Amino acid sequence: MVLLAAFGAWTITRINQELIPDIELPLLIVIGEQAGARPEEMADAVTSPVEVAARQLPGLRSTDSTSVAGLSVVILNFDYGSNLEQAEDTLGESLTNVQSEASLSYLTFDPSILPVVEMNLQGDLSQSELLNLAETSVSSELENLEGVAAVEVVGGALEEVVITLDRQSLLDTGLGYDEVAAALRANNVVLPSGELDTGEQSILVETVALYTSLEDIEQVQVATPDGSTIQLGEIAQVEQRQAASVGANRTSGEPSVGIRVVKEADANTVDVANDVKDRLAGIRSTLPDGASLTVFQDQSEFITESVNGVIIEGAIGGVLAVIVIFVFLLNWRTTIVTAVSIPLSLIAAVILLERLGYSLNIMTLAGLTIAIGRVIDDSIVVLENVYRHMTLGESTFRAVINGAREVAIAIVGATATTCAVFLPLGLIGGIIGELFISFSLAVVFALVASLVVAVTVIPVLARLTLAGRVRVEPNSRGAHTFVSPLYTPVLKLALANRWKTLGAAAVLFVASLGLVPLLPLVFFPDSGENIITVSIDARPGQAREAVLEQSIAVEDILAEFEVEEQNTVIAGASSGIGSIGNIISGNAADSATMTIELAGSVDKQDAADELRELIPERIPESENITVSATGGGFGPASGIEYTVSAESASAVGELAPVAEMVVAAVASVDGTANASSDLSRTRETIEVVVDSAAANDAGLTATEVASALDNLSAEQSITTVLIDSEALAVRLLVSSTDISSLESLGSLELSPGVALDDVADLQTATRQVSITRVDGRPAATVIADITDEDTGAVTASVQSTVDDIVAPEGVEVSVGGAAAELEEGFSGMLVAIVVSIILVYVIMALLFRSWLDPFVILFSLPLAVIGAIVALVVTGSPLSISAMIGLLMLVGIVVTNAIVLIEFVNMLRRERGYSTYDALIEGGQVRLRPILMTAVAAMLALVPLSLGLTEGALIASDLGRVVIGGLFSSTLLTLLVVPVVYSLVDDLKRRFRRQTPTTEADPTPATA
């Protein structure tokens, strides 16, 4: 025992501490990039081949794709347990042709890729200075820490050199963009130039021509078509300036640079976060005056608070359970002996979890805390029975042997049934199975350990501590407790009115079911974080600066609220995680996301509602701004999502009107907000249709026309320059300040005397910004937030409204989001509960060697439902997946009391010749104390957790309330209803098997 405790203490210092279990979602995201390609081109050239190739992959469930300008995102959804690495390799081999045209990359989602620490660098410095400081002084320092996989920097801006060519000068000299670019590259090189043989050694020769100042660039000689040269400074303006940032970051209303630390997959989150914060102390001392580095989010704080909170609540629950034992036995030695089972069982469970590679997270902690009320049960039953035998006058050794033997089958069966109920979780699969597997293993490990402790350690300690110290009272019946005088008459009354007793229980059960409609229906309870999110979706063609201006306008409104912290991130139009997340959620890549942490006194839902009213009043054209208060948790999304798909090419034209009808239907339901469709995202486009004959007459090609237009807003750098030891990108473009309309663009001179509209026809067209497909079919996605706590009621109302829509033939409307998750999750849980009942029945049938006795015990299950539902209603808790897990646990827990009772009744009839009636009365009297002890101890142990006072306990608070309520009702009613059912079943046995009544025996129990 001492060795186990020591090894457990060592293990606790080694086990990883994480926020949630290590889950690998079965998603493979294929990202295709091809600069300049239109959404239609990306869909045909990249997205479609990926979808076709993916159809052959084993375990593929569905594909969802979004194609935007220059970017394709295909989400492949597999069955859980699929080999994603093999799928990626197979897909890569099949897409060789696509890879040659576009750049393909693959991304899998794992919680470990989420930042463990997010910080912001801000101060009285320019954006380029902040970015340089973040990369050189912060990022480089943190990347070297053990366990750090990457450090991402968001926001800020680099310095660059911009060369703006005068368009008229180009026309006058006959120069083109490409000639100038080539001259710049040719005079900025480091080239190997052979070797110099000195006779003694060979020395390498390099030709070096590098720009080191803006003057060097201005003095570059560019050859003109007539054979002369001209200095670049004569035809262009050369300047150093801050580049347009790809992304932006703001903290508490001020520009900043965001720094995100991502840990390695197998690293300990708490250790990595603590190392990062320790290193920050040294980094801050090196920052220049006016610069500050603050931590915005830190996973380790939440984890540490959760771990400490659950440990404290578990410890309080354990103390309450121990107090219960003392109250019933009034013996401090027996109390201490029984209490030993709690730490030993939990330590053994932690050791097993660590050996199998599981971490200490919210789910495993919740499992261990839930188990506290149950791990003591076996020890209570064993010790109470040993104690009872000692009071009857048996010798210490015989009392220990007989006491443990009598209840061995009962506690093995009770533990086996409780453990077995978790097996069906594997049938659910999906996110529930992944999340709760570690929870269930923690409970199972603790229960198995408690059984081993109960049959080995407890008898030994009982012999050592109780020998000669128990008062012998042979006529006391050894098990009477202070409620026995009340219980026995009530039990006799119930046995005398069996059908009335069953009828009363049935009425209570039906009445409790009538309370179910009063329960809000959610997937997971809110995490408790007082955070709202504001999303600013970049409208088609909207400049990033305009998005930033809207963000600042929202910040001005937030000044009227009690805000603890706020952070704004514009990920930027790239293939980064933030941009991909924006695209997947239906937003533009460079949309803004504002995370606002409110003061504890502010209700986030009320704040979100008020923001939704203020934003349209204060900010013009703010239809692209949405406010959500559903963030801060983990697990499936809590919003509404519908997919409108076309089953044939002829039905594609119907997608837009049907999608708009779905949007209107969703928006009309109370409790929804931010309803929108991705088909509403269109952008006006100017099509330049080149007249090949006219262009040929003018000496131009279509490629030259396109190049002239592209050079007006060239974004790519053509070379680099080293100024003051800093490498700066050089960007070359042609002046276009006077081109602001279709007419001015048409008058653009391409060559002397040749305007654009001389060789091309200019016309406007409206194009879809993104193209969405589901399983290869054109589709539109409709999304909305749920603002009401009762997710189930809102989704049901929305579904009813959407069902009234009559879609044209060939168009299908399918549900996703919270509604689909709720339906799949709850149906899976119902299946798991049914399967667990069957497993429990089979185990009890083997235990009792009877098919009818387990049927009697199963009558305790409806009795548990009564208290579980009432507990949720009284506490105002929703019916969530956590609550359903509680019902699943009750299947294994509540039968424990019935097993302990019925097994003893059978022993009295089999070994001591009791009649059915007398065995039920005697069994009830003898088993009353251990049943009440185990039930009350389990309920009190769960009280702290069920209060949900800490964030880490929120996932288990509903579960704890269900178990407490179910145990309360089932314990009280089991002591009456189960004996009644046993008596009725015994009558049926006699009638159908034509057995003669058992001879009445002396009701005085014989001593063992």
Beta strands, then each sheet from edge to edge (+ up, - down):
strand 1: 27-33
strand 2: 60-68
strand 3: 71-78
strand 4: 103-108
strand 5: 117-123
strand 6: 148-155
strand 7: 159-165
strand 8: 189-197
strand 9: 202-209
strand 10: 221-223
strand 11: 229-231
strand 12: 236-242
strand 13: 248-251
strand 14: 254-263
strand 15: 291-298
strand 16: 531-536
strand 17: 563-570
strand 18: 592-598
strand 19: 625-628
strand 20: 640-646
strand 21: 672-677
strand 22: 682-690
strand 23: 717-723
strand 24: 726-734
strand 25: 749-751
strand 26: 754-755
strand 27: 760-768
strand 28: 771-774
strand 29: 777-786
strand 30: 811-816
sheet 1: 4+ 1- 3+ 2- 28+ 29- 20+ 30-
sheet 2: 4+ 1- 3+ 2- 28+ 29- 21+
sheet 3: 6+ 14- 5+ 15-
sheet 4: 6+ 14- 13+ 17- 18+ 16- 19+
sheet 5: 12+ 7- 24- 23+
sheet 6: 8+ 9-
sheet 7: 10+ 11-
sheet 8: 22+ 27-
sheet 9: 25+ 26-
end
